[in-house]
Amino acid sequence: MLPDGVSLGRMQGPLTALASISPHFTGAVRINGPGVTGFVLILKGGPYAAAFEDTGKDLLLSGDEAYRYLLDCPSLDYELIAYTVGETEAARATARETGCLVTVEGAKPVVRPGSEETDRLEEVARQPGVIAVSVFHEGFALQSLGSADFEQVAAVAEDLLRAGIRITADMEMGPLSQMILETPAGKLIIAPYGDLSLCILAKPDANLGLIRLAVRGMQDRLA
């Protein structure tokens, strides 16, 4: 039995899609579906255990074989589970006891810090006046660049984004692309990004046009 951890929500896509979320993710990727179950355990972006079973194909894999199989799947329906240090140790012990550990040779990284998705986030962070940028999902900040604590505002920002989407729909304005909060102390841009959301904190004199253009570029490339 693996630790329960904290669910960050469900995702769909290849395992390599984690590169757009967090290159330092620690926790579990849980795969569940009709006739299939499995997991990949990850520590700071690196896999250390995996298992997979598909009863329809009479397939039962563990360790390197399971990890390579899941990594090659073009799309998976999975849940991200964040682990604390203690939960990670408990998960590692369980994987060791059940023979699910991934060897160093078999541990091709799930996420690559130099990935295209990470580069896109860094492109926004490099815009003049940007203090910090974060990707969040279901109220949890998943990846952040810059100097800001998004953990406290991620849930509220996501609620605000949902409210904005409802308002634009009720006003028949089309899909929401970005929201801007502005005070004498700075600017905050919140924008949908596929199944995720973006939050950008900028200085009062930041050029909003350049920042909005960079965000729109991320959204267009994702689409």
C-alpha positions as CSV (number, residue, x, y, z in Angstrom):
1,M,0.0,0.0,0.0
2,L,1.4,3.4,-1.0
3,P,0.9,6.5,1.1
4,D,-2.2,8.5,0.4
5,G,-0.3,11.8,-0.1
6,V,-2.1,14.9,-1.4
7,S,-3.8,14.7,-4.8
8,L,-2.9,17.5,-7.2
9,G,-5.6,16.4,-9.7
10,R,-6.0,14.2,-12.7
11,M,-4.1,14.6,-15.9
12,Q,-4.2,13.1,-19.3
13,G,-1.3,12.7,-21.7
14,P,2.2,11.1,-21.9
15,L,4.4,10.9,-18.8
16,T,6.7,13.4,-20.4
17,A,4.0,16.0,-20.1
18,L,5.2,16.4,-16.5
19,A,7.9,18.5,-17.9
20,S,5.4,21.3,-18.3
21,I,4.4,21.0,-14.7
22,S,7.4,20.5,-12.5
23,P,10.9,19.3,-13.2
24,H,11.3,18.7,-9.5
25,F,8.1,16.8,-8.7
26,T,8.2,14.4,-5.8
27,G,5.4,11.9,-5.3
28,A,3.5,9.3,-7.2
29,V,1.9,9.1,-10.7
30,R,-1.1,6.7,-10.2
31,I,-2.7,5.1,-13.3
32,N,-6.2,3.7,-12.9
33,G,-8.7,2.7,-15.6
34,P,-10.8,-0.2,-16.8
35,G,-8.6,-3.2,-16.3
36,V,-5.4,-1.2,-15.8
37,T,-3.6,-0.1,-12.7
38,G,-0.1,1.1,-12.0
39,F,2.2,3.8,-10.6
40,V,5.5,5.5,-11.0
41,L,7.2,6.9,-7.9
42,I,9.3,10.0,-8.5
43,L,11.8,11.9,-6.4
44,K,12.8,15.4,-7.5
45,G,11.9,14.6,-11.1
46,G,13.7,11.2,-11.2
47,P,11.8,7.8,-11.2
48,Y,12.8,5.2,-8.6
49,A,10.0,2.7,-8.8
50,A,7.2,1.6,-11.1
51,A,4.6,-1.1,-11.6
52,F,1.8,-1.7,-14.1
53,E,-0.9,-4.3,-14.8
54,D,-3.3,-4.6,-17.7
55,T,-5.6,-7.6,-17.2
56,G,-7.0,-7.3,-20.7
57,K,-3.6,-7.9,-22.2
58,D,-2.5,-10.3,-19.4
59,L,0.4,-7.9,-18.8
60,L,2.1,-7.6,-15.4
61,L,5.3,-5.5,-15.2
62,S,7.5,-4.0,-12.5
63,G,10.6,-2.0,-12.1
64,D,12.5,-1.0,-15.3
65,E,10.1,-2.9,-17.6
66,A,7.0,-1.1,-16.2
67,Y,8.7,2.3,-16.3
68,R,9.8,2.0,-19.9
69,Y,6.4,0.7,-20.9
70,L,4.6,3.6,-19.3
71,L,7.1,6.1,-20.6
72,D,6.5,4.9,-24.2
73,C,2.7,5.1,-23.9
74,P,1.4,8.0,-26.1
75,S,-1.3,8.9,-23.6
76,L,-2.2,7.9,-20.0
77,D,-5.0,8.9,-17.6
78,Y,-3.2,9.5,-14.3
79,E,-3.4,11.2,-11.0
80,L,-0.6,13.2,-9.5
81,I,0.0,12.6,-5.8
82,A,2.4,14.8,-3.9
83,Y,4.5,13.2,-1.1
84,T,6.2,14.6,2.0
85,V,9.7,13.4,3.0
86,G,8.2,10.8,5.3
87,E,5.7,9.5,2.7
88,T,8.5,9.3,0.2
89,E,10.5,7.0,2.5
90,A,7.4,4.9,3.2
91,A,6.8,4.6,-0.6
92,R,10.4,3.6,-1.2
93,A,10.2,0.9,1.4
94,T,7.1,-0.5,-0.1
95,A,8.6,-0.5,-3.6
96,R,11.7,-2.2,-2.3
97,E,9.7,-4.9,-0.6
98,T,7.6,-5.6,-3.7
99,G,10.5,-5.5,-6.2
100,C,9.4,-2.5,-8.1
101,L,12.5,-0.4,-7.9
102,V,13.9,1.2,-11.1
103,T,17.6,0.8,-11.7
104,V,19.9,3.7,-12.5
105,E,20.3,2.3,-16.0
106,G,16.5,2.2,-16.5
107,A,15.8,5.6,-15.0
108,K,15.4,7.7,-18.1
109,P,14.1,11.0,-16.7
110,V,10.4,11.6,-16.7
111,V,11.0,15.3,-16.8
112,R,13.8,17.3,-18.5
113,P,14.7,20.7,-17.0
114,G,15.7,21.9,-20.5
115,S,12.3,20.9,-22.1
116,E,10.4,23.1,-24.4
117,E,7.7,23.6,-21.9
118,T,10.1,24.8,-19.2
119,D,11.7,27.1,-21.7
120,R,8.3,28.7,-22.4
121,L,7.8,29.4,-18.7
122,E,11.3,30.9,-18.5
123,E,10.5,33.1,-21.5
124,V,7.7,34.7,-19.5
125,A,9.9,35.1,-16.5
126,R,12.5,37.0,-18.5
127,Q,10.0,39.7,-19.6
128,P,10.9,43.1,-18.2
129,G,9.2,43.8,-14.9
130,V,8.2,40.2,-14.2
131,I,9.0,39.2,-10.6
132,A,7.7,35.6,-10.7
133,V,5.6,33.2,-12.7
134,S,3.9,30.0,-11.6
135,V,1.9,27.1,-13.1
136,F,-0.8,25.8,-10.8
137,H,-3.5,23.2,-10.9
138,E,-6.5,22.5,-8.6
139,G,-5.2,25.1,-6.1
140,F,-1.7,23.9,-5.9
141,A,1.4,25.7,-7.3
142,L,3.2,23.0,-9.3
143,Q,6.1,25.0,-10.7
144,S,7.4,28.5,-10.0
145,L,10.1,30.7,-11.2
146,G,11.2,33.9,-9.5
147,S,10.7,35.4,-6.1
148,A,7.2,35.0,-4.8
149,D,5.2,32.6,-2.6
150,F,2.4,31.3,-4.8
151,E,1.4,28.6,-2.4
152,Q,-0.8,31.0,-0.4
153,V,-2.6,32.4,-3.5
154,A,-2.9,29.5,-5.9
155,A,-6.3,28.3,-4.7
156,V,-7.7,31.9,-4.6
157,A,-6.3,32.7,-8.0
158,E,-7.9,29.6,-9.5
159,D,-11.2,30.4,-7.9
160,L,-10.9,33.9,-9.4
161,L,-10.1,32.4,-12.8
162,R,-13.2,30.2,-12.7
163,A,-15.3,33.2,-11.8
164,G,-13.9,35.1,-14.7
165,I,-14.7,32.2,-17.1
166,R,-18.3,32.2,-15.9
167,I,-18.6,36.0,-16.3
168,T,-17.2,36.0,-19.8
169,A,-19.6,33.1,-20.7
170,D,-22.6,34.9,-19.2
171,M,-21.7,38.1,-21.1
172,E,-21.2,36.2,-24.3
173,M,-17.6,37.6,-24.6
174,G,-16.0,34.3,-25.8
175,P,-13.4,32.3,-23.9
176,L,-11.3,34.0,-21.3
177,S,-7.7,34.5,-22.3
178,Q,-6.3,36.5,-19.4
179,M,-7.2,38.4,-16.2
180,I,-5.3,41.4,-14.8
181,L,-5.3,42.6,-11.2
182,E,-3.5,46.0,-10.7
183,T,-2.6,47.9,-7.6
184,P,0.0,50.7,-6.9
185,A,2.3,48.0,-5.7
186,G,2.2,45.8,-8.7
187,K,0.3,43.7,-11.3
188,L,-1.0,40.2,-11.3
189,I,-1.9,38.3,-14.5
190,I,-3.9,35.1,-14.3
191,A,-4.5,33.1,-17.4
192,P,-5.8,29.6,-18.4
193,Y,-3.2,27.3,-19.8
194,G,-4.7,24.0,-21.1
195,D,-5.8,22.1,-18.0
196,L,-3.5,24.3,-15.9
197,S,-3.3,27.9,-15.0
198,L,-0.7,30.6,-15.1
199,C,0.0,33.3,-12.5
200,I,2.4,36.1,-13.2
201,L,3.5,38.8,-10.7
202,A,5.0,41.9,-12.1
203,K,6.3,45.3,-11.0
204,P,4.0,48.4,-11.2
205,D,5.9,49.8,-14.2
206,A,6.1,46.4,-16.1
207,N,5.1,46.5,-19.8
208,L,1.8,44.6,-19.8
209,G,1.8,44.4,-23.5
210,L,5.0,42.3,-23.7
211,I,3.9,40.0,-20.8
212,R,0.5,39.4,-22.3
213,L,2.1,38.7,-25.7
214,A,4.4,36.1,-24.1
215,V,1.4,34.5,-22.3
216,R,-0.6,34.4,-25.5
217,G,2.3,32.8,-27.2
218,M,2.4,30.0,-24.6
219,Q,-1.4,29.5,-25.0
220,D,-1.2,29.4,-28.8
221,R,1.7,26.9,-28.9
222,L,-0.1,24.7,-26.4
223,A,-3.3,24.8,-28.6
